[in-house]
Structure formats: structure tokens, C-alpha cells
């Protein structure tokens, strides 16, 4: 399955949305993290840890169409 980080809230409070993000930088194949998980993302030339805050809840983990991209929102930690 594929997931794409579409929104990132930076520590400064600034929100980076998908228009600024390049899909090839934050699009991953593999097990989709659930809300609460930590992942590594790239934004504005740097990589950092972020916490998933929206997009894939634990109770929906097995009910996703494997051919669809799961959009995620994360907060920088």
C-alpha cells in the first residue's frame, strides 16, 4: 500500500500543504503508519521526525483498498 504525507505542521506552527510538498519526497510504499506513529519526512531540504495526527486510524488499518494512496497529516516533533 502507498501513503503520502500531504500536510506538515512545523514546530513553528506553520502549515506546509501539498502544493509545496513534492510527492516523490513524502510518498512511500509499505505499511501505512497509524495516528500516533512517528515517521521521517522531508520538507524544505531537511529530513525530520514527525507524528501522524490524521489519516489512518488503528480501527481502519485492515479496511483500506490496497490500490489507493492514503493521505496523512503530521506534526514535526
N, CA, C and O atoms as CSV, one atom per row, in Angstrom:
chain,resi,resn,atom,element,x,y,z
A,1,UNK,N,N,0.840,-1.168,0.000
A,1,UNK,CA,C,0.000,0.000,0.000
A,1,UNK,C,C,0.894,1.242,0.000
A,1,UNK,O,O,2.039,1.192,0.449
A,2,UNK,N,N,0.373,2.331,-0.496
A,2,UNK,CA,C,1.128,3.575,-0.583
A,2,UNK,C,C,0.515,4.625,0.327
A,2,UNK,O,O,-0.704,4.682,0.492
A,3,UNK,N,N,1.364,5.452,0.915
A,3,UNK,CA,C,0.864,6.585,1.687
A,3,UNK,C,C,1.658,7.834,1.326
A,3,UNK,O,O,2.832,7.758,0.962
A,4,UNK,N,N,0.999,8.986,1.433
A,4,UNK,CA,C,1.594,10.249,1.048
A,4,UNK,C,C,1.343,11.272,2.148
A,4,UNK,O,O,0.198,11.513,2.531
A,5,UNK,N,N,2.407,11.868,2.649
A,5,UNK,CA,C,2.294,12.920,3.642
A,5,UNK,C,C,1.936,14.201,2.906
A,5,UNK,O,O,2.758,14.763,2.182
A,6,UNK,N,N,0.706,14.659,3.096
A,6,UNK,CA,C,0.205,15.817,2.356
A,6,UNK,C,C,0.251,17.117,3.142
A,6,UNK,O,O,0.242,18.196,2.550
A,7,UNK,N,N,0.301,17.031,4.453
A,7,UNK,CA,C,0.358,18.247,5.265
A,7,UNK,C,C,1.295,18.036,6.441
A,7,UNK,O,O,1.271,17.001,7.107
A,8,UNK,N,N,2.123,19.051,6.678
A,8,UNK,CA,C,3.079,19.002,7.778
A,8,UNK,C,C,2.950,20.288,8.591
A,8,UNK,O,O,3.060,21.388,8.048
A,9,UNK,N,N,2.718,20.143,9.886
A,9,UNK,CA,C,2.746,21.309,10.764
A,9,UNK,C,C,4.127,21.340,11.410
A,9,UNK,O,O,4.506,20.429,12.146
A,10,UNK,N,N,4.868,22.402,11.121
A,10,UNK,CA,C,6.212,22.556,11.658
A,10,UNK,C,C,6.150,23.003,13.114
A,10,UNK,O,O,5.109,23.460,13.585
A,11,UNK,N,N,7.274,22.870,13.827
A,11,UNK,CA,C,7.330,23.283,15.229
A,11,UNK,C,C,6.967,24.757,15.385
A,11,UNK,O,O,6.428,25.157,16.417
A,12,UNK,N,N,7.256,25.558,14.378
A,12,UNK,CA,C,6.966,26.996,14.427
A,12,UNK,C,C,5.461,27.276,14.362
A,12,UNK,O,O,5.025,28.400,14.609
A,13,UNK,N,N,4.669,26.248,14.030
A,13,UNK,CA,C,3.235,26.417,13.868
A,13,UNK,C,C,2.818,26.595,12.423
A,13,UNK,O,O,1.630,26.548,12.106
A,14,UNK,N,N,3.791,26.802,11.541
A,14,UNK,CA,C,3.499,26.972,10.110
A,14,UNK,C,C,2.991,25.661,9.520
A,14,UNK,O,O,3.479,24.583,9.859
A,15,UNK,N,N,2.010,25.770,8.639
A,15,UNK,CA,C,1.443,24.600,7.971
A,15,UNK,C,C,1.961,24.538,6.538
A,15,UNK,O,O,1.785,25.478,5.763
A,16,UNK,N,N,2.600,23.426,6.194
A,16,UNK,CA,C,3.096,23.205,4.836
A,16,UNK,C,C,2.103,22.262,4.161
A,16,UNK,O,O,1.893,21.142,4.625
A,17,UNK,N,N,1.495,22.715,3.071
A,17,UNK,CA,C,0.472,21.917,2.405
A,17,UNK,C,C,1.009,21.288,1.128
A,17,UNK,O,O,2.131,21.565,0.703
A,18,UNK,N,N,0.190,20.441,0.528
A,18,UNK,CA,C,0.646,19.616,-0.590
A,18,UNK,C,C,1.137,20.401,-1.797
A,18,UNK,O,O,1.937,19.874,-2.570
A,19,UNK,N,N,0.688,21.646,-1.992
A,19,UNK,CA,C,1.178,22.432,-3.134
A,19,UNK,C,C,2.676,22.655,-3.055
A,19,UNK,O,O,3.352,22.708,-4.082
A,20,UNK,N,N,3.203,22.786,-1.840
A,20,UNK,CA,C,4.639,22.994,-1.664
A,20,UNK,C,C,5.412,21.676,-1.621
A,20,UNK,O,O,6.574,21.626,-2.023
A,21,UNK,N,N,4.782,20.627,-1.144
A,21,UNK,CA,C,5.454,19.336,-0.998
A,21,UNK,C,C,5.502,18.592,-2.320
A,21,UNK,O,O,4.543,18.613,-3.092
A,22,UNK,N,N,6.609,17.945,-2.572
A,22,UNK,CA,C,6.744,17.126,-3.772
A,22,UNK,C,C,6.389,15.691,-3.429
A,22,UNK,O,O,6.929,15.139,-2.470
A,23,UNK,N,N,5.479,15.065,-4.202
A,23,UNK,CA,C,5.031,13.706,-3.878
A,23,UNK,C,C,6.168,12.690,-3.784
A,23,UNK,O,O,6.117,11.769,-2.969
A,24,UNK,N,N,7.192,12.860,-4.621
A,24,UNK,CA,C,8.277,11.878,-4.592
A,24,UNK,C,C,9.116,11.976,-3.316
A,24,UNK,O,O,9.859,11.044,-3.008
A,25,UNK,N,N,9.019,13.078,-2.567
A,25,UNK,CA,C,9.762,13.210,-1.313
A,25,UNK,C,C,9.031,12.600,-0.132
A,25,UNK,O,O,9.668,12.109,0.800
A,26,UNK,N,N,7.730,12.622,-0.151
A,26,UNK,CA,C,6.955,12.165,1.003
A,26,UNK,C,C,5.909,11.133,0.624
A,26,UNK,O,O,4.868,11.036,1.275
A,27,UNK,N,N,6.171,10.370,-0.413
A,27,UNK,CA,C,5.292,9.285,-0.836
A,27,UNK,C,C,6.049,7.979,-0.645
A,27,UNK,O,O,7.159,7.822,-1.154
A,28,UNK,N,N,5.458,7.047,0.084
A,28,UNK,CA,C,6.150,5.826,0.457
A,28,UNK,C,C,5.295,4.599,0.160
A,28,UNK,O,O,4.070,4.643,0.275
A,29,UNK,N,N,5.940,3.522,-0.217
A,29,UNK,CA,C,5.271,2.233,-0.356
A,29,UNK,C,C,5.568,1.433,0.905
A,29,UNK,O,O,6.677,1.470,1.438
A,30,UNK,N,N,4.573,0.724,1.362
A,30,UNK,CA,C,4.783,-0.101,2.540
A,30,UNK,C,C,3.654,0.039,3.528
A,30,UNK,O,O,2.610,0.618,3.229
A,31,UNK,N,N,3.877,-0.498,4.709
A,31,UNK,CA,C,2.868,-0.466,5.768
A,31,UNK,C,C,2.562,0.985,6.135
A,31,UNK,O,O,3.468,1.761,6.437
A,32,UNK,N,N,1.292,1.337,6.106
A,32,UNK,CA,C,0.876,2.709,6.399
A,32,UNK,C,C,0.864,2.931,7.905
A,32,UNK,O,O,0.217,2.178,8.633
A,33,UNK,N,N,1.577,3.966,8.388
A,33,UNK,CA,C,1.541,4.235,9.825
A,33,UNK,C,C,0.163,4.712,10.252
A,33,UNK,O,O,-0.569,5.310,9.464
A,34,UNK,N,N,-0.179,4.449,11.485
A,34,UNK,CA,C,-1.477,4.878,12.025
A,34,UNK,C,C,-1.277,6.142,12.864
A,34,UNK,O,O,-0.152,6.502,13.209
A,35,UNK,N,N,-2.383,6.802,13.182
A,35,UNK,CA,C,-2.343,8.006,14.011
A,35,UNK,C,C,-1.616,7.681,15.311
A,35,UNK,O,O,-1.926,6.700,15.986
A,36,UNK,N,N,-0.644,8.523,15.645
A,36,UNK,CA,C,0.174,8.316,16.841
A,36,UNK,C,C,1.567,7.791,16.532
A,36,UNK,O,O,2.477,7.947,17.346
A,37,UNK,N,N,1.751,7.170,15.368
A,37,UNK,CA,C,3.067,6.653,14.985
A,37,UNK,C,C,4.005,7.794,14.602
A,37,UNK,O,O,3.560,8.867,14.196
A,38,UNK,N,N,5.304,7.551,14.736
A,38,UNK,CA,C,6.323,8.509,14.316
A,38,UNK,C,C,6.952,8.024,13.018
A,38,UNK,O,O,7.231,6.836,12.854
A,39,UNK,N,N,7.171,8.967,12.089
A,39,UNK,CA,C,7.801,8.656,10.802
A,39,UNK,C,C,8.817,9.741,10.482
A,39,UNK,O,O,8.852,10.779,11.142
A,40,UNK,N,N,9.642,9.503,9.470
A,40,UNK,CA,C,10.584,10.511,8.982
A,40,UNK,C,C,10.042,11.091,7.692
A,40,UNK,O,O,9.646,10.351,6.791
A,41,UNK,N,N,10.021,12.430,7.596
A,41,UNK,CA,C,9.541,13.120,6.396
A,41,UNK,C,C,10.598,14.111,5.923
A,41,UNK,O,O,11.526,14.442,6.661
A,42,UNK,N,N,10.449,14.582,4.685
A,42,UNK,CA,C,11.336,15.592,4.119
A,42,UNK,C,C,10.528,16.832,3.795
A,42,UNK,O,O,9.415,16.750,3.274
A,43,UNK,N,N,11.107,17.987,4.112
A,43,UNK,CA,C,10.424,19.250,3.846
A,43,UNK,C,C,11.463,20.360,3.825
A,43,UNK,O,O,12.270,20.485,4.747
A,44,UNK,N,N,11.440,21.157,2.778
A,44,UNK,CA,C,12.328,22.324,2.669
A,44,UNK,C,C,13.797,21.954,2.840
A,44,UNK,O,O,14.556,22.646,3.518
A,45,UNK,N,N,14.173,20.864,2.220
A,45,UNK,CA,C,15.570,20.466,2.184
A,45,UNK,C,C,16.101,19.767,3.425
A,45,UNK,O,O,17.311,19.582,3.550
A,46,UNK,N,N,15.245,19.382,4.325
A,46,UNK,CA,C,15.716,18.658,5.508
A,46,UNK,C,C,14.771,17.522,5.840
A,46,UNK,O,O,13.592,17.546,5.487
A,47,UNK,N,N,15.309,16.529,6.524
A,47,UNK,CA,C,14.509,15.382,6.968
A,47,UNK,C,C,14.380,15.476,8.478
A,47,UNK,O,O,15.328,15.867,9.158
A,48,UNK,N,N,13.202,15.117,9.018
A,48,UNK,CA,C,12.977,15.180,10.451
A,48,UNK,C,C,11.886,14.199,10.840
A,48,UNK,O,O,11.158,13.685,9.990
A,49,UNK,N,N,11.784,13.949,12.138
A,49,UNK,CA,C,10.764,13.050,12.676
A,49,UNK,C,C,9.455,13.816,12.816
A,49,UNK,O,O,9.438,15.006,13.130
A,50,UNK,N,N,8.365,13.106,12.576
A,50,UNK,CA,C,7.036,13.701,12.692
A,50,UNK,C,C,6.077,12.654,13.234
A,50,UNK,O,O,6.292,11.451,13.086
A,51,UNK,N,N,5.021,13.135,13.861
A,51,UNK,CA,C,3.999,12.258,14.427
A,51,UNK,C,C,2.751,12.336,13.558
A,51,UNK,O,O,2.293,13.430,13.227
A,52,UNK,N,N,2.196,11.185,13.185
A,52,UNK,CA,C,0.979,11.135,12.377
A,52,UNK,C,C,-0.190,11.576,13.255
A,52,UNK,O,O,-0.418,11.025,14.333
A,53,UNK,N,N,-0.931,12.590,12.769
A,53,UNK,CA,C,-2.060,13.114,13.543
A,53,UNK,C,C,-3.399,12.919,12.834
A,53,UNK,O,O,-4.449,13.153,13.433
A,54,UNK,N,N,-3.382,12.501,11.582
A,54,UNK,CA,C,-4.633,12.313,10.836
A,54,UNK,C,C,-4.366,11.417,9.630
A,54,UNK,O,O,-3.296,11.482,9.025
A,55,UNK,N,N,-5.344,10.580,9.283
A,55,UNK,CA,C,-5.268,9.865,8.023
A,55,UNK,C,C,-5.443,8.370,8.059
A,55,UNK,O,O,-6.062,7.816,7.150
A,56,UNK,N,N,-4.935,7.695,9.050
A,56,UNK,CA,C,-5.051,6.241,9.099
A,56,UNK,C,C,-5.204,5.833,10.557
A,56,UNK,O,O,-4.230,5.778,11.307
A,57,UNK,N,N,-6.436,5.549,10.943
A,57,UNK,CA,C,-6.714,5.195,12.322
A,57,UNK,C,C,-6.589,3.695,12.504
A,57,UNK,O,O,-6.834,2.918,11.581
A,58,UNK,N,N,-6.208,3.306,13.691
A,58,UNK,CA,C,-5.969,1.898,14.029
A,58,UNK,C,C,-7.134,1.006,13.629
A,58,UNK,O,O,-6.917,-0.079,13.090
A,59,UNK,N,N,-8.370,1.441,13.882
A,59,UNK,CA,C,-9.533,0.602,13.576
A,59,UNK,C,C,-9.774,0.424,12.072
A,59,UNK,O,O,-10.502,-0.486,11.677
A,60,UNK,N,N,-9.182,1.271,11.233
A,60,UNK,CA,C,-9.355,1.161,9.777
A,60,UNK,C,C,-8.170,0.484,9.103
A,60,UNK,O,O,-8.149,0.340,7.880
A,61,UNK,N,N,-7.206,0.078,9.875
A,61,UNK,CA,C,-5.945,-0.423,9.342
A,61,UNK,C,C,-6.130,-1.519,8.293
A,61,UNK,O,O,-5.461,-1.489,7.260
A,62,UNK,N,N,-7.003,-2.464,8.527
A,62,UNK,CA,C,-7.164,-3.575,7.592
A,62,UNK,C,C,-8.245,-3.370,6.546
A,62,UNK,O,O,-8.460,-4.248,5.711
A,63,UNK,N,N,-8.934,-2.230,6.570
A,63,UNK,CA,C,-10.057,-1.999,5.678
A,63,UNK,C,C,-9.745,-1.053,4.524
A,63,UNK,O,O,-10.671,-0.510,3.922
A,64,UNK,N,N,-8.508,-0.842,4.204
A,64,UNK,CA,C,-8.114,0.071,3.135
A,64,UNK,C,C,-7.973,-0.665,1.812
A,64,UNK,O,O,-7.502,-1.802,1.760
A,65,UNK,N,N,-8.391,0.006,0.745
A,65,UNK,CA,C,-8.196,-0.509,-0.608
A,65,UNK,C,C,-6.702,-0.430,-0.913
A,65,UNK,O,O,-6.146,0.668,-0.887
A,66,UNK,N,N,-6.035,-1.535,-1.199
A,66,UNK,CA,C,-4.585,-1.523,-1.419
A,66,UNK,C,C,-4.162,-0.730,-2.652
A,66,UNK,O,O,-2.977,-0.436,-2.812
A,67,UNK,N,N,-5.097,-0.380,-3.518
A,67,UNK,CA,C,-4.764,0.374,-4.728
A,67,UNK,C,C,-4.897,1.884,-4.543
A,67,UNK,O,O,-4.588,2.643,-5.461
A,68,UNK,N,N,-5.346,2.325,-3.389
A,68,UNK,CA,C,-5.499,3.752,-3.136
A,68,UNK,C,C,-4.352,4.277,-2.288
A,68,UNK,O,O,-3.780,3.553,-1.473
A,69,UNK,N,N,-4.026,5.549,-2.492
A,69,UNK,CA,C,-2.999,6.211,-1.702
A,69,UNK,C,C,-3.657,6.790,-0.450
A,69,UNK,O,O,-4.678,7.473,-0.538
A,70,UNK,N,N,-3.071,6.516,0.709
A,70,UNK,CA,C,-3.602,7.013,1.976
A,70,UNK,C,C,-2.937,8.365,2.273
A,70,UNK,O,O,-1.718,8.420,2.440
A,71,UNK,N,N,-3.718,9.456,2.343
A,71,UNK,CA,C,-3.135,10.761,2.681
A,71,UNK,C,C,-2.956,10.892,4.188
A,71,UNK,O,O,-3.834,10.501,4.957
A,72,UNK,N,N,-1.817,11.443,4.610
A,72,UNK,CA,C,-1.533,11.620,6.028
A,72,UNK,C,C,-1.228,13.083,6.332
A,72,UNK,O,O,-0.752,13.829,5.477
A,73,UNK,N,N,-1.513,13.470,7.569
A,73,UNK,CA,C,-1.110,14.759,8.093
A,73,UNK,C,C,-0.227,14.483,9.312
A,73,UNK,O,O,-0.510,13.589,10.110
A,74,UNK,N,N,0.847,15.267,9.439
A,74,UNK,CA,C,1.796,15.028,10.520
A,74,UNK,C,C,2.184,16.329,11.195
A,74,UNK,O,O,2.027,17.410,10.626
A,75,UNK,N,N,2.699,16.215,12.426
A,75,UNK,CA,C,3.257,17.338,13.177
A,75,UNK,C,C,4.732,17.053,13.406
A,75,UNK,O,O,5.099,15.947,13.800
A,76,UNK,N,N,5.578,18.047,13.160
A,76,UNK,CA,C,7.006,17.909,13.438
A,76,UNK,C,C,7.219,17.736,14.931
A,76,UNK,O,O,6.588,18.419,15.737
A,77,UNK,N,N,8.118,16.812,15.303
A,77,UNK,CA,C,8.432,16.611,16.725
A,77,UNK,C,C,9.911,16.845,16.972
A,77,UNK,O,O,10.374,16.726,18.107
